[in-house]
Amino acid sequence: MLTLLSSGPLSLIQDLGRQGHQHIGVSPGGPMDEHAFLWANRLVGNQPNAPQIEITMGQFRACFTKPTTFALTGADMGARLNDKPLTSWQSYHAKANDVLVLRGARFGTRAYLAVAGGFTIPTILNSATTVVRDQLGGLDRHGAALQNGDEIDYPTCDARSLHQVPPEFIPHYSQDVVIDMIGSYQYEWFAPEQRARFFQSDYTVTTNCDRMGYRLSGDTITCRQQNLISEGIALGAIQIPADGQPIVLMRDRQTIGGYPKMGCVTTKDLSKLAQCQPGTRVRFVETTLEQATQQRRLQQQFFHHYVAKHRAAEWLTQAL
């Protein structure tokens, strides 16, 4: 068991999301920073979808009750194991009664804790992911955030080889972020000068940002038409409501909406946005659907190839 001594402001069980149910109003959820999530599972030899803990803003403390190999990725929150400093984007061994402490993050917002074999979590609609607003998933199956005193089971794991993420794959969280987006939805409804203003403007992440959406503040954007029949909402959709201030819809977004939308943030750069603290400056640049699709395919092939290779090596070891 992992016993939570302090769960912090918001710690949630997440896997890659509750896919295929938006038509009945169920938000997919999933990790806000998919890049960090996938690397955490890779560091401990898990399948990409193995449940983890997404830790927001830190102030997290937990005790391992049995040995395991674990990894931390995402924001560096000054982690310590038994008061020994740890470095993010690496895996470590934990013995029974070892205590993990995460403080706060200077840059970035979310950290990910993975254990070998994944946390043992009941599933709802084929997913363990926690969506608080839908009251679905997580440790209690009803969408509650983790609480002090919660105990989360995981398989006992003998010491494994330790790994670290190559430096070129470790993001550097800063106060100035460039975000790729695909022009789509009602893109053509915005006059050329409005589109130009959107791409030339610096926006600021406001304090009104959460797992549902990030509200930005900056130059006002107007749309030729505001009356729109509600339609399905894709991950990363950029809504432009009547006040002209963009809202980027995140993992726990509503499934339908009626505001005009400039387009969608790419999945890759949505992870960057998810680590932005209030006050971060954001600028959008346009990319093509083909470029974004190629990036997505390369990411999926990279992690799928690793899992397939790992399973083959495990099978060979058992056979011998």
Number of C-alpha atoms within 10 A of each C-alpha: 19 21 19 21 18 20 22 20 14 16 24 27 27 28 25 21 22 24 14 12 12 16 10 8 12 20 25 24 28 28 30 24 26 21 21 26 30 24 26 32 30 24 25 26 24 22 20 20 18 25 30 26 23 27 25 23 23 26 19 23 20 23 22 21 19 18 19 22 23 24 26 29 29 30 27 23 28 16 23 16 18 13 11 9 12 19 16 21 24 19 28 21 19 23 16 14 15 16 20 22 22 22 16 19 20 14 18 24 23 27 27 29 22 28 30 27 20 24 23 16 22 14 16 15 14 12 24 30 32 34 30 17 16 17 14 24 28 27 25 15 17 16 20 20 19 24 17 14 13 17 18 16 17 20 15 16 17 14 14 15 12 14 15 20 16 9 8 6 11 16 14 10 20 15 15 15 18 14 19 20 24 23 21 15 18 16 16 14 17 19 14 11 10 17 18 12 14 22 13 13 15 19 23 20 21 16 12 11 19 15 18 19 21 23 21 24 18 16 16 15 21 21 21 11 11 14 9 11 10 12 12 13 21 19 21 24 26 29 25 21 17 14 9 16 18 24 22 23 25 27 23 24 24 21 19 16 15 15 20 26 25 25 21 24 28 24 19 17 19 24 22 22 25 22 21 25 23 17 15 19 21 20 16 18 14 15 15 13 15 10 11 18 13 11 14 15 10 11 15 13 11 11 17 14 11 16 18 12 12 16 14 12 12 11 11 10 9 8 7 5
